[in-house]
Amino acid sequence: MLPMKLGDPSLDHLRIFLAVAEHGSFGGAAKAMGRAVSAVSYGIAQLEAQLALSLFEREGSRRPVLTAAGAGLLAEARGIADGVDALLAKARSLHAGQEPALTLVVDVMVSGELTARVLGEFRRMFPTCSLTLRIEGLGAVAACVIDGGADLAIAGPVPGDHPALERQAVGEIDLIPVAAPSHPLAQPDIAPGESRRHLQLVLTDRSPLTEGREFSVLSPLTWRLGDLGAKHSLLREGLGWGNMPRAMVAGDLAGGALVELDLPEKPGAHYRLSAQWRRDARLGPAASWLVDAFRDGLAPA
């Protein structure tokens, strides 16, 4: 027995099928699509002939009801229509100069809540832009842009004058020295130099851009960690002291898991952030929007 030869349904016929299923009648679909009812009826008849299937039950009902076959094909038809809509939207974005894809690298000091909030709005604003997100620390953030691995960085203050980079200030993060409440440095009236006698947990730089440079390191006794989350956990366990973004430890300070240290050296700092991109590149509308969104999110309340 020879297999049945099926026709190729047109996108227009699939849209008519979806409209009838959505509105529950040929008349409702015709009104929504700005078509005559006869055109909608003809389109369904053509689609049924091409697929050799009955898509709607018409007998004994004033309203068309999906057959089992029609219900089974509905998801595929919707997927095809949605895919074409996405293709057309991306084409329109490209005509308008929007980037089809973007790689963003964000400094680990930026709170995850802020990054998630910005990217959630980005997805709504630029649904056709494919985004790749990387999280790095210190000089590794800028290195991603310099090496061409990222189009845009929200980076810290190092390196601030690299000849390949263009920069725009977007805000700053308050870094504060913290430790567990049981730590010796958490006691009042700490003497000058006492911090050098205790283990300091330090975020290490995995990039050669700032290799050998120290940032707010007071103690010769250090554990160097490549992950800020691991540093946070060790601080909570009382294994050392170190600087952390205030927003990241706000819950710990409020709950008593960590305390802000009152050290004579005042090792806390304002960690300045800037948007960075290569000087030989031009920011498109999606990247420019990200710069503004992070700046707004980092603005003082």
C-alpha positions as CSV (number, residue, x, y, z in Angstrom):
1,M,0.0,0.0,0.0
2,L,1.5,3.3,-1.1
3,P,1.8,6.0,1.7
4,M,-0.7,8.8,1.5
5,K,0.8,11.9,-0.1
6,L,0.1,15.0,2.0
7,G,0.2,18.7,0.8
8,D,2.3,21.4,2.3
9,P,0.1,23.6,4.5
10,S,0.7,27.4,4.2
11,L,1.5,29.6,7.2
12,D,-1.8,31.5,6.5
13,H,-3.8,28.3,6.8
14,L,-2.1,27.4,10.1
15,R,-2.9,30.9,11.5
16,I,-6.5,30.5,10.5
17,F,-6.6,27.1,12.2
18,L,-5.1,28.7,15.4
19,A,-7.6,31.6,15.3
20,V,-10.6,29.3,15.0
21,A,-9.4,27.1,17.9
22,E,-8.7,30.2,20.0
23,H,-12.0,32.1,19.3
24,G,-14.2,29.0,19.2
25,S,-16.0,30.0,15.9
26,F,-15.4,30.8,12.3
27,G,-17.0,34.2,12.8
28,G,-14.8,35.0,15.8
29,A,-11.7,34.0,13.9
30,A,-12.8,36.1,10.9
31,K,-13.4,39.2,13.0
32,A,-10.0,38.8,14.8
33,M,-8.1,38.4,11.5
34,G,-10.1,41.0,9.5
35,R,-11.3,38.4,7.1
36,A,-14.6,37.2,5.7
37,V,-16.1,34.2,7.3
38,S,-16.1,32.4,3.9
39,A,-12.3,33.0,3.7
40,V,-11.8,31.4,7.1
41,S,-14.0,28.5,6.2
42,Y,-12.2,28.0,2.9
43,G,-8.8,28.1,4.7
44,I,-9.8,25.4,7.1
45,A,-11.2,23.2,4.3
46,Q,-7.9,23.6,2.4
47,L,-5.8,22.7,5.4
48,E,-7.9,19.7,6.1
49,A,-7.5,18.6,2.5
50,Q,-3.7,19.1,2.6
51,L,-3.4,17.1,5.8
52,A,-6.1,14.6,4.9
53,L,-7.6,15.0,8.4
54,S,-10.7,16.5,9.8
55,L,-9.7,19.2,12.3
56,F,-13.1,20.3,13.6
57,E,-16.4,18.5,14.4
58,R,-19.2,20.5,12.8
59,E,-22.1,18.1,13.0
60,G,-24.6,18.6,15.8
61,S,-23.0,21.8,17.1
62,R,-23.3,25.4,16.3
63,R,-19.6,25.9,17.3
64,P,-16.7,24.0,15.8
65,V,-15.1,21.6,18.2
66,L,-11.6,20.3,17.8
67,T,-11.4,16.6,16.7
68,A,-8.8,14.4,18.4
69,A,-6.6,14.9,15.3
70,G,-7.1,18.7,15.5
71,A,-6.2,18.8,19.2
72,G,-3.1,16.7,18.5
73,L,-1.9,19.1,15.8
74,L,-2.6,22.3,17.7
75,A,0.7,22.5,19.6
76,E,2.7,21.9,16.4
77,A,0.8,24.6,14.5
78,R,1.3,27.0,17.4
79,G,5.0,26.2,17.5
80,I,5.4,26.9,13.8
81,A,3.6,30.2,14.0
82,D,5.5,31.3,17.0
83,G,8.8,30.3,15.3
84,V,8.0,32.4,12.3
85,D,6.9,35.3,14.5
86,A,10.3,35.1,16.3
87,L,12.1,35.0,13.0
88,L,10.3,38.1,11.8
89,A,10.9,39.9,15.1
90,K,14.6,39.2,14.9
91,A,14.8,40.4,11.4
92,R,13.1,43.7,12.3
93,S,15.5,44.1,15.2
94,L,18.5,43.5,12.9
95,H,17.1,46.2,10.5
96,A,16.9,48.5,13.5
97,G,20.6,47.8,14.5
98,Q,19.9,45.6,17.5
99,E,22.5,43.0,18.4
100,P,21.4,39.4,17.6
101,A,23.5,38.1,20.4
102,L,25.4,39.6,23.4
103,T,27.9,38.3,25.9
104,L,27.8,40.1,29.3
105,V,30.4,39.6,32.1
106,V,29.5,40.9,35.5
107,D,31.8,41.4,38.5
108,V,31.2,38.9,41.3
109,M,30.8,41.9,43.7
110,V,27.5,42.9,42.0
111,S,24.7,41.3,43.9
112,G,22.9,38.4,42.2
113,E,19.6,40.1,43.0
114,L,20.5,43.2,41.0
115,T,21.8,41.2,38.1
116,A,18.7,39.0,38.0
117,R,16.4,42.0,38.1
118,V,18.2,43.7,35.3
119,L,18.3,40.6,33.1
120,G,14.7,39.8,33.8
121,E,13.8,43.2,32.4
122,F,16.3,42.8,29.6
123,R,14.6,39.6,28.5
124,R,11.3,41.5,28.3
125,M,12.8,44.5,26.4
126,F,15.0,42.5,24.0
127,P,13.3,39.1,23.5
128,T,15.2,38.4,20.2
129,C,18.7,39.1,21.6
130,S,20.5,35.9,22.7
131,L,22.3,36.6,25.9
132,T,25.3,34.8,27.4
133,L,26.1,35.7,31.0
134,R,29.5,35.2,32.8
135,I,30.4,36.0,36.4
136,E,34.1,36.8,37.1
137,G,36.2,38.6,39.7
138,L,38.7,41.5,39.7
139,G,40.9,41.6,36.6
140,A,39.2,38.6,35.0
141,V,36.1,40.7,34.3
142,A,38.0,43.1,32.0
143,A,40.1,40.3,30.6
144,C,37.0,38.8,29.1
145,V,36.3,42.0,27.1
146,I,40.0,42.5,26.1
147,D,40.3,38.9,24.9
148,G,37.1,39.2,22.9
149,G,35.2,36.7,25.1
150,A,32.6,39.3,26.1
151,D,31.0,42.3,24.4
152,L,30.3,44.2,27.7
153,A,31.5,44.1,31.3
154,I,30.2,45.5,34.5
155,A,33.6,45.6,36.1
156,G,35.5,46.8,39.2
157,P,38.3,49.4,39.4
158,V,41.0,47.2,37.9
159,P,42.5,47.7,35.5
160,G,41.2,51.2,35.1
161,D,43.4,52.5,32.3
162,H,43.9,49.7,29.8
163,P,44.4,51.1,26.3
164,A,42.0,48.6,24.7
165,L,39.1,49.5,27.0
166,E,36.4,52.2,26.9
167,R,34.8,52.9,30.3
168,Q,31.7,54.5,31.7
169,A,31.1,54.8,35.5
170,V,28.0,53.1,36.7
171,G,28.2,53.2,40.5
172,E,30.0,51.7,43.4
173,I,29.6,49.0,46.0
174,D,30.2,49.4,49.7
175,L,32.8,46.8,50.9
176,I,33.0,46.3,54.7
177,P,35.2,44.1,56.9
178,V,33.2,41.3,58.6
179,A,33.7,38.3,60.7
180,A,31.7,35.8,62.8
181,P,30.7,37.3,66.2
182,S,33.0,34.8,68.0
183,H,36.1,36.0,66.1
184,P,38.7,37.9,68.2
185,L,38.4,41.0,65.9
186,A,34.7,41.2,66.6
187,Q,35.5,42.4,70.2
188,P,35.4,46.2,71.0
189,D,38.5,48.4,71.2
190,I,40.7,46.5,68.8
191,A,44.3,47.8,68.9
192,P,46.1,49.1,65.8
193,G,47.8,46.3,64.0
194,E,45.8,43.5,65.6
195,S,44.2,42.6,62.2
196,R,47.6,41.5,61.0
197,R,47.7,38.7,63.5
198,H,44.6,37.0,62.2
199,L,43.8,35.1,59.1
200,Q,42.4,37.3,56.3
201,L,40.2,35.7,53.6
202,V,41.0,37.3,50.3
203,L,39.3,37.0,46.9
204,T,42.1,36.1,44.5
205,D,42.5,37.3,40.9
206,R,42.6,34.6,38.2
207,S,43.7,37.1,35.6
208,P,47.3,38.1,34.7
209,L,46.1,41.7,34.2
210,T,46.4,42.5,37.9
211,E,48.7,39.6,39.0
212,G,50.8,40.5,42.0
213,R,48.6,43.5,43.0
214,E,46.9,43.5,46.4
215,F,43.5,45.0,47.2
216,S,42.7,45.8,50.9
217,V,45.0,43.1,52.2
218,L,46.3,43.9,55.7
219,S,47.3,40.5,57.1
220,P,50.3,38.4,56.0
221,L,48.2,35.4,57.0
222,T,45.8,34.9,54.1
223,W,43.7,32.3,52.4
224,R,43.1,33.2,48.8
225,L,39.8,32.1,47.3
226,G,38.6,32.2,43.7
227,D,34.9,32.1,44.7
228,L,33.1,34.9,46.7
229,G,30.5,32.4,47.8
230,A,33.1,30.2,49.4
231,K,34.6,33.2,51.1
232,H,31.2,34.1,52.5
233,S,30.7,30.6,53.9
234,L,34.2,30.5,55.6
235,L,33.5,33.9,57.2
236,R,30.3,32.6,58.6
237,E,32.2,29.6,60.1
238,G,34.6,32.0,61.9
239,L,37.6,30.8,59.9
240,G,38.9,34.4,59.3
241,W,37.9,37.9,58.5
242,G,37.6,39.8,55.2
243,N,35.8,42.4,53.2
244,M,32.4,41.7,51.7
245,P,29.9,43.7,49.7
246,R,27.5,45.2,52.3
247,A,24.4,44.1,50.3
248,M,25.6,40.5,50.2
249,V,25.9,40.2,54.0
250,A,23.0,42.4,55.0
251,G,21.0,39.4,56.1
252,D,23.9,38.0,58.1
253,L,24.5,41.3,59.8
254,A,20.8,41.6,60.7
255,G,20.6,38.0,61.9
256,G,23.9,38.0,63.9
257,A,25.7,35.5,61.8
258,L,28.3,38.1,60.9
259,V,29.3,41.5,62.5
260,E,30.9,44.5,60.9
261,L,34.4,45.0,62.3
262,D,35.5,48.3,63.7
263,L,39.2,48.1,62.9
264,P,41.5,51.1,63.3
265,E,42.9,50.7,59.8
266,K,39.3,51.0,58.3
267,P,40.0,48.4,55.5
268,G,36.6,48.8,54.0
269,A,36.3,50.5,50.6
270,H,34.0,51.9,47.9
271,Y,34.4,49.4,45.1
272,R,33.8,51.5,42.0
273,L,32.1,49.9,39.0
274,S,32.2,50.8,35.4
275,A,30.8,49.5,32.1
276,Q,33.7,48.4,29.9
277,W,33.8,47.5,26.3
278,R,36.5,47.5,23.6
279,R,37.4,50.8,22.0
280,D,37.3,49.3,18.6
281,A,33.6,48.2,19.1
282,R,30.4,50.1,19.2
283,L,27.7,49.5,21.7
284,G,24.3,48.5,20.2
285,P,20.9,49.4,21.7
286,A,20.7,46.2,23.8
287,A,24.2,46.8,25.3
288,S,23.5,50.5,25.9
289,W,20.3,49.6,27.7
290,L,22.2,47.2,30.0
291,V,24.7,50.0,30.9
292,D,21.8,52.3,31.8
293,A,20.0,49.6,33.7
294,F,23.0,48.7,35.9
295,R,23.7,52.4,36.6
296,D,20.1,52.9,37.7
297,G,20.2,49.8,39.9
298,L,23.5,50.8,41.5
299,A,22.3,54.4,42.2
300,P,21.9,55.2,45.9
301,A,18.4,54.7,47.2
